């Protein structure tokens, strides 16, 4: 019981200038992950943005949202080099040949609208064309949102071969498709309205396993 308590912490704080660091977990024992809490039970349109740094060239779970009825209600994965998979309901689309840094940070945003089914990725200041996934699908019910792992079951079913290794910062989620102007501003470290579903500056989250909260180095530090 003591071990479980040591591996599970609850936070609600401003993470400005901070990052989640996921070190390698070769034995997969601790299943490092961060669970996020959004104050909603219904999502019909959304945008999620985050910045990540990783040198792994394999599938990694970046953002996983499950309901009790659907383990992959909304999912964003980085696959092989320059490949990103989005999943909404029972539909999947894989964006390929996208410019991904392996020795620097990547800024990625994903938009989705259930009414039209239109979905799009923004990566490092560039955007993809729009595709169709999950048209008329509604995310409804208790939400389990995980970063650092992909859920194959509500709040669990993790596979160490899908786990994230690296750093994540500046995660926001909105209940709308954010404008191109604001997305470009996010990409370029400009001003933007924080997420109203998930806000990095006021985040409700749990940390499990070997995950550290450190000073972020996304913005060039000023050394004294």
C-alpha positions as CSV (number, residue, x, y, z in Angstrom):
1,X,0.0,0.0,0.0
2,X,2.9,2.4,0.8
3,X,4.4,1.8,-2.6
4,X,1.1,2.6,-4.3
5,X,0.9,5.8,-2.3
6,X,4.4,6.8,-3.3
7,X,3.6,6.2,-7.0
8,X,0.4,8.2,-7.0
9,X,0.1,11.9,-6.4
10,X,-2.8,14.5,-6.9
11,X,-2.1,18.0,-8.1
12,X,-4.1,21.1,-9.1
13,X,-1.7,23.8,-10.0
14,X,-0.3,26.3,-12.5
15,X,2.3,24.5,-14.6
16,X,3.5,27.6,-16.5
17,X,7.1,27.1,-17.3
18,X,7.0,23.4,-16.2
19,X,7.1,20.1,-18.1
20,X,6.2,16.5,-17.5
21,X,9.2,14.3,-18.0
22,X,8.7,10.7,-18.8
23,X,12.0,8.8,-18.5
24,X,12.6,5.4,-20.1
25,X,10.7,2.6,-18.3
26,X,12.2,-0.5,-20.0
27,X,10.5,-3.0,-17.7
28,X,7.2,-1.3,-18.0
29,X,6.4,-1.8,-14.3
30,X,5.4,1.7,-13.3
31,X,3.4,2.5,-16.4
32,X,4.3,6.2,-16.1
33,X,1.4,8.5,-17.1
34,X,-0.5,11.6,-16.2
35,X,-4.3,11.6,-15.8
36,X,-6.1,14.9,-16.6
37,X,-9.5,16.0,-15.4
38,X,-11.8,18.1,-17.6
39,X,-15.0,19.6,-16.2
40,X,-17.3,18.1,-18.9
41,X,-19.1,14.9,-19.9
42,X,-19.9,15.8,-23.5
43,X,-17.6,16.7,-26.3
44,X,-18.8,17.4,-29.8
45,X,-16.1,19.7,-31.1
46,X,-12.6,20.2,-29.7
47,X,-9.0,21.4,-30.2
48,X,-6.1,20.0,-28.2
49,X,-2.6,21.4,-28.3
50,X,0.6,20.3,-26.7
51,X,4.4,20.5,-27.1
52,X,6.6,17.4,-26.8
53,X,10.2,16.4,-27.1
54,X,11.1,12.8,-27.8
55,X,13.8,10.9,-29.7
56,X,12.0,7.6,-30.0
57,X,11.1,6.5,-33.5
58,X,8.1,4.3,-32.7
59,X,4.4,4.6,-31.8
60,X,3.8,6.8,-28.7
61,X,0.6,7.8,-27.0
62,X,0.4,11.6,-26.8
63,X,-3.2,12.2,-25.9
64,X,-5.7,9.5,-25.0
65,X,-9.4,10.2,-24.1
66,X,-11.6,7.2,-23.2
67,X,-15.2,6.8,-22.0
68,X,-16.6,3.7,-20.3
69,X,-18.1,2.8,-23.7
70,X,-15.1,3.5,-25.9
71,X,-11.4,3.1,-25.1
72,X,-10.4,5.2,-28.1
73,X,-13.0,8.0,-28.1
74,X,-10.4,10.6,-29.0
75,X,-6.8,9.7,-29.5
76,X,-3.6,11.3,-30.8
77,X,-0.6,9.2,-31.3
78,X,2.8,9.8,-32.9
79,X,3.7,6.8,-35.0
80,X,6.9,6.3,-36.9
81,X,8.9,9.2,-38.3
82,X,6.6,12.0,-39.3
83,X,3.5,9.9,-38.9
84,X,0.6,10.9,-36.6
85,X,-2.6,8.9,-36.0
86,X,-5.9,10.5,-34.9
87,X,-8.9,8.5,-33.8
88,X,-12.5,9.7,-33.1
89,X,-15.1,7.1,-32.3
90,X,-14.6,4.2,-34.8
91,X,-12.7,6.2,-37.4
92,X,-8.9,6.6,-37.8
93,X,-6.8,8.7,-40.0
94,X,-3.0,8.7,-40.3
95,X,-1.2,11.8,-41.3
96,X,2.2,11.0,-42.9
97,X,5.4,12.8,-43.9
98,X,5.0,15.6,-41.4
99,X,8.1,17.7,-40.3
100,X,9.0,16.3,-36.9
101,X,12.0,17.4,-34.8
102,X,13.9,14.6,-33.0
103,X,16.5,17.0,-31.4
104,X,14.1,19.8,-30.5
105,X,10.5,20.5,-29.3
106,X,7.5,19.9,-31.5
107,X,4.3,21.9,-31.2
108,X,1.2,20.0,-32.3
109,X,-2.5,20.9,-32.4
110,X,-5.4,18.7,-33.4
111,X,-8.9,20.0,-34.2
112,X,-12.1,17.9,-34.7
113,X,-15.8,18.8,-35.3
114,X,-18.2,15.9,-35.0
115,X,-21.0,17.7,-36.9
116,X,-18.9,17.9,-40.1
117,X,-16.3,15.2,-39.2
118,X,-13.6,17.6,-40.3
119,X,-10.2,17.1,-38.6
120,X,-6.8,18.7,-39.0
121,X,-3.3,18.7,-37.5
122,X,-1.0,21.7,-37.1
123,X,2.6,20.8,-36.5
124,X,5.5,23.3,-35.9
125,X,3.7,26.1,-37.6
126,X,2.4,24.2,-40.6
127,X,-1.0,22.7,-41.2
128,X,-2.4,19.6,-42.9
129,X,-5.4,19.5,-45.2
130,X,-8.6,18.6,-43.5
131,X,-9.8,15.0,-43.4
132,X,-13.0,13.2,-42.3
133,X,-13.2,11.2,-39.1
134,X,-15.9,10.5,-36.5
135,X,-18.7,12.4,-38.2
136,X,-21.8,12.7,-35.9
137,X,-19.9,10.8,-33.1
138,X,-20.5,12.2,-29.7
139,X,-18.1,11.8,-26.8
140,X,-20.4,11.4,-23.8
141,X,-20.1,10.1,-20.3
142,X,-17.3,9.8,-17.7
143,X,-14.0,10.9,-19.3
144,X,-10.6,9.3,-18.7
145,X,-7.9,11.5,-20.2
146,X,-4.3,10.2,-20.2
147,X,-1.0,11.6,-21.5
148,X,2.0,9.3,-21.8
149,X,0.1,6.1,-22.5
150,X,-2.6,4.9,-24.8
151,X,-5.7,3.4,-23.1
152,X,-7.0,0.1,-24.4
153,X,-9.5,0.2,-21.6
154,X,-11.1,2.9,-19.5
155,X,-8.3,4.2,-17.4
156,X,-6.0,1.3,-18.2
157,X,-5.0,-1.4,-20.6
158,X,-1.6,0.1,-21.1
159,X,1.1,-1.3,-23.4
160,X,4.7,-0.4,-22.6
161,X,5.4,-0.5,-26.4
162,X,3.0,2.5,-26.8
163,X,4.3,4.5,-23.8
164,X,5.7,8.0,-24.3
165,X,9.3,8.8,-23.5
166,X,10.4,12.4,-23.3
167,X,8.9,15.7,-22.2
168,X,5.4,17.3,-22.6
169,X,4.5,20.9,-21.8
170,X,1.8,23.6,-22.6
171,X,-1.2,21.3,-23.0
172,X,-4.5,22.9,-23.6
173,X,-7.9,21.7,-24.7
174,X,-10.9,23.7,-25.9
175,X,-14.5,22.9,-26.6
176,X,-14.3,24.5,-30.1
177,X,-12.2,24.6,-33.2
178,X,-9.6,27.2,-32.3
179,X,-9.1,29.8,-35.1
180,X,-6.1,29.6,-37.4
181,X,-4.8,32.9,-36.0
182,X,-4.8,31.6,-32.4
183,X,-3.2,28.3,-33.5
184,X,-0.4,30.1,-35.3
185,X,0.1,32.2,-32.2
186,X,0.3,29.1,-30.1
187,X,2.9,27.6,-32.5
188,X,4.9,30.8,-32.4
189,X,4.8,31.3,-28.6
190,X,2.5,34.3,-28.9
191,X,-0.6,35.1,-26.8
192,X,-3.7,32.9,-27.0
193,X,-6.7,32.2,-24.8
194,X,-6.0,29.2,-22.6
195,X,-8.0,26.0,-23.0
196,X,-11.4,26.0,-21.2
197,X,-11.5,22.2,-20.9
198,X,-7.8,21.7,-20.0
199,X,-5.6,24.6,-19.1
200,X,-1.9,24.2,-18.4
201,X,-2.0,27.2,-16.2
202,X,-4.7,25.7,-14.0
203,X,-4.5,21.9,-14.4
204,X,-6.2,19.2,-12.4
205,X,-4.1,16.1,-12.8
206,X,-2.7,12.9,-11.2
207,X,0.8,11.6,-11.7
208,X,1.5,7.9,-11.6
209,X,4.8,6.0,-12.1
210,X,8.1,7.6,-12.9
211,X,7.0,11.0,-14.1
212,X,8.8,14.1,-12.9
213,X,7.7,17.8,-13.0
214,X,10.6,19.9,-14.1
215,X,11.4,23.4,-15.3
216,X,10.6,23.5,-19.0
217,X,13.3,24.4,-21.5
218,X,11.0,25.0,-24.4
219,X,11.6,28.7,-24.2
220,X,15.3,29.5,-24.3
221,X,16.4,30.0,-20.6
222,X,18.0,33.2,-19.4
223,X,21.1,32.2,-17.5
224,X,22.4,34.2,-14.6
